[in-house]
Amino acid sequence: MPTVKRALLYIRRKPGKTILLLLLFFVISLLILTGMVIYNAAEGAAARVRESIGGYFKITSRYTTDGVPQFVDGALVDAVLGREGIKGHNSMDTLYLATSSRLKPARFTAENDSKASLARFLGNTDSSLHEYFILDILSLEEGRHIAPGDHRFAVVSREFAEMNGLELGDTVLASITEDAAPGSGALGTEYGFEIAGIFGETNAKQAGVMTAECDLPANFIFIDEESGREIAAAMSGGDGDRYHAGASFFVNDPKELDAIAADVLQLPGIDWDSYELTKSNAAYQKAMAPLTRLGGMTFMMVAVIAITGMVLISLLLVMWTRDRVHEAGVLMSVGIRKSGIFFQHLAECTLIFLIAFAAAWGVSVPVSERVGGMLYRSTLTEVREEPAEREHEPWDMEPAGLDEAGKAAEFTVRPSAEAVAAACAVGISLVVVSEGLGFLVILRKRPKDLLTIME
């Protein structure tokens, strides 16, 4: 008689044991499925984070003992972009120009100082890659970002636009004054910028009484790279092929940031004593923290459930197999080997498991969605409540220090074929190991002993 047919006959002959084993497999399968689906969702969210929140490093000038900086220039930018793993960059300038438009008042307005008209102009290859936008300190609300190839375009704050009655397509005027560039030969030179976009502050904070107008995000004006270099050269009377605020370089995989940065530091012909390389993985790490914690938690849960289930099922099968020694002796007397008896027992458990797994699959869809969402919100809250290393206001320091920001990753629990297949593989492995341990009762006995017991 075929092995599977013998297994089916035994399952029908022992309904009590079958139902008990079915319920046990159902519970274990449901828990494993839920854990694997949540773990797979965490891994999927982590993959999306790696694609959407690229890590980056910033190269800036380091002021030497003689006080003369070696600025980042086009040659250095091209050399870094030639390394593997880098997908883009943003070259930057920080300039202070007087504007005839009204600025949000602060310290110099109260002091009736002419510096109250100075706004911070931030030159960018691509303003969407500026740290303020990457770290979600600022967000574009209308229009578009500054893009490579733009000339005389600007992105201004919502507050600045409303105070001055400006809209997309209007022009913002700025000029070089003595306050911004004392002794410059370009004093009085005026520049006009067409407004391409309008941004808002994600979490606006009250500025301190000693904050300068140019340090308020509402008074930031993002301009294109070409205009920034042109104005910087006019103010200094020097070479326009340099970036006073350095350049940021973005990597394909933020996990490789350290290795890529180390590789860049090996570039020949560059005096790294004159530059400072700062790695920034803050947004990626903040988004990954709850996912990493959730993934580790669910992986541990699946492991504990699988081990516990294996122990319970093994003990149950050991007890049942002791009552089947007589049956094994009969089967061996008609020429069926121990391997054949083992595969019959294995087929019995496997058939019951597959029925239980199919039922658990249907139930696991709503369960995993609810449990996964609850666990993710819990881990996200824990991560956010952990004390920060330091507190600061974003406008009180250079953007490179804005590493406390970061958005939560999009987390969606949907049972995937990979998660279901992995859960099924874990369950089948559990069945094989448990049945193997249970079958030791028969395996350790010699055929002669089985016949003796049979008598």
Number of C-alpha atoms within 10 A of each C-alpha: 6 8 17 16 13 15 21 15 11 15 18 11 11 10 11 11 13 17 13 12 18 20 14 16 24 23 16 23 28 24 21 30 30 32 27 28 28 30 25 23 25 28 18 17 20 23 13 14 22 19 14 13 24 22 26 28 21 21 22 22 21 18 15 12 7 6 8 11 15 18 20 23 17 14 11 16 20 11 13 19 17 11 14 12 16 20 15 14 23 22 29 28 24 19 23 23 24 24 21 12 18 14 23 19 17 19 18 19 16 11 10 9 10 13 21 22 23 27 28 21 24 22 30 32 23 22 27 18 22 23 23 19 16 20 21 17 20 21 17 21 13 15 15 17 24 26 17 14 10 17 16 19 24 31 29 26 22 20 18 22 23 10 12 13 10 17 18 17 14 14 17 22 14 22 19 25 23 15 15 18 18 13 12 15 13 19 17 13 13 15 16 15 21 18 26 22 22 25 26 19 19 12 8 12 12 7 18 13 10 10 15 22 24 28 19 22 26 25 25 21 25 31 32 29 28 20 20 28 24 13 23 24 16 19 21 15 12 10 12 17 16 24 24 22 21 22 26 24 22 22 23 19 20 22 15 12 22 16 11 20 21 11 13 17 13 10 14 9 7 12 10 16 11 16 19 14 19 15 17 23 18 19 23 24 19 20 23 24 19 25 26 16 18 24 22 13 17 22 18 13 18 21 15 13 18 20 13 14 21 22 16 14 22 22 16 17 22 21 13 15 20 15 11 14 19 18 15 21 23 15 15 17 13 8 9 15 13 17 10 15 21 20 18 20 23 21 21 22 23 19 16 19 25 18 13 21 27 15 14 21 18 11 15 23 17 14 15 23 18 13 16 25 15 12 17 20 16 13 18 21 12 13 16 13 9 8 8 9 6 7 8 10 11 22 18 14 11 11 14 16 14 22 17 16 15 19 14 17 21 12 19 15 22 16 21 13 10 12 21 19 13 17 24 21 12 18 23 17 14 21 22 19 16 23 27 19 18 23 22 14 17 22 15 9 11 11 17 10 14 19 16 11 11 13 8
